[in-house]
Amino acid sequence: VPLVQSGGGLVEPGGSLGLSCTASGFTFSRYAATWYRQAPGKGRELVATIASATSGTNYGDFVKGRFTITRDNEKNMVFLQMNRLQFEDTAVYYCQVGPYWGQGTQVPVSS
């Protein structure tokens, strides 16, 4: 499986959570890596993306400084650290690298 996600789980509003995505079987460092999410009843939206070589980043407007995307090209991993989570962040989160997608991770934000 080219991309395997881990992390996730129930979190209270205001809490933090980290997601990771591990790549295998292809040259991870060649590609930008992106986190998307899909909330119930809504379309998929971009959360954050990080470039391959420069590690430049871009975030969805709703992130507002709460999330951080990083990558480790030696370990073939991309991470998403999410802080100050809100009810509206409840979604299934997916990593995408090149032509590959992770399996998705549920992130329910609930009190």
N, C-alpha and C positions, 0 to 999 in steps of 0.2 A: 504494500500500500504506500503510495508516494508521500502522502501527508497524513499524519496522525496527530489529532488534537488531544490535549489534556488540560485539566483544570476545570473551572466552572463549578456550578452548584448554587444552592440557595444562599442569598445574601440579603441583609437588611438594608433599607434605605440609608444612605450615608456611609455604607461600608465599602470595602475594597475587595477586589478579586483579580487574580492573575490567570491568564490563559497562555498556553504554549502550543506550538505546532512544530512537529519534527518531520523533516524531509528525508527521504531516502530514495536511492535509485536514479537520481538525476543530479545535475550540477546546480545545486541550490543557489550558489553565489552569483550565478548569471542573471538571476531574475529579481525583479521587484517582488515584494511580498505585501499582501493586503489582507486586512480583516474586514469582513462584511458582517452584517447582521440582518435578521429578518424577524420582525415582531409579529405576533399573531394577527392575521388579517391584513398585513401590510406587505409591501414589496421589499425586496432586498436593498439595503443601502450601505454605502461605503462608510466604514468606521475610521480606518487609518491605513496608510500605505507607507512603505519604506523602500527607498531605492536600493538597487543591488550593490553598487560600488561606493557611492557617496554617502549612503545611508540618510539621504535627505528624506524628510517626512512630510506628510500631508494628512489632515484630519477632516472629518465631517464637521460641519458647522455646529452640530449639537454637542460635540465633545467639549468645547469651551475649556480646554486646559485640564480636563479631568483624566484623560487617558494618555498613555504613553506606549508607543510601539518601538520595539527594539529588535535587533537581530544579532545572531552569533553565527557567522559564516563558517567558523571552524566546527561548530557543533551542528550545523545545518538546522538551525532553529530560529523561529520568530516568536516574539512574545507580545502580549498585550496586557499592560497593567492598567486596571480600571479603578479609579478612586471616586469617592463621593457619588456612588451609584444612586440612581433614582428609579422610581417605579417604571418610568418610561424607557429605561434601559433593558427591561425584560425582553429577551429575544433569544433566538438561536444564533450563535456566532460561528462564522466560518472563516477559515484561513484559505487563501488562494495564492499559489505561487506558480507562475507560468501557466501551463494548461491544466494544472492539478488543483483539486479542492479537497479540503479536509472534510471529515464526516459530520461536522457540526457539533456544537456544545450548547446545551441549555444553560441559560443564565436567568433564573427567576429572581427578581428583586421584590421582596415581600416582607412585611412585618408580621 
